[in-house]
Amino acid sequence: MDALGPALSGLSAASAGLAVQANNIANQRSDGYRAKRVELAAQPAGGVAVQGVSQDPSPTVPGGSNVDLATEAVQGMALDVMYKANLKVVQAEDKRMKATLDLKA
């Protein structure tokens, strides 16, 4: 069972989510800006893929955007956990591969 592929897809998805989140925060005060969200989908072989980026349909405030910093903070924490969990899998797989190579040496 290959754990590296799904973990790498999770790292990629978390990175994409963090990039969209950073863009939302940077444009928080831009007139008419609508927050964006990364849409993720599970892959049949394991892992996750970015399906696309959607806009938050909630109304904007006059002279500003619909970016809510509290929502962005919570999503940022979830993306951080997602990234760290997938990184742990990559590190564990690396350690396992090194141990296997050491046995063969």
Secondary structure, 3 states (H helix, E strand, C coil): CCCHHHHHHHHHHHHHHHHHHHHHHHCCCCCCCCCEEEEEEECCCCCEEEEEEEECCCCCCCCCCCCCHHHHHHHHHHHHHHHHHHHHHHHHHHHHHHHHHHHHC
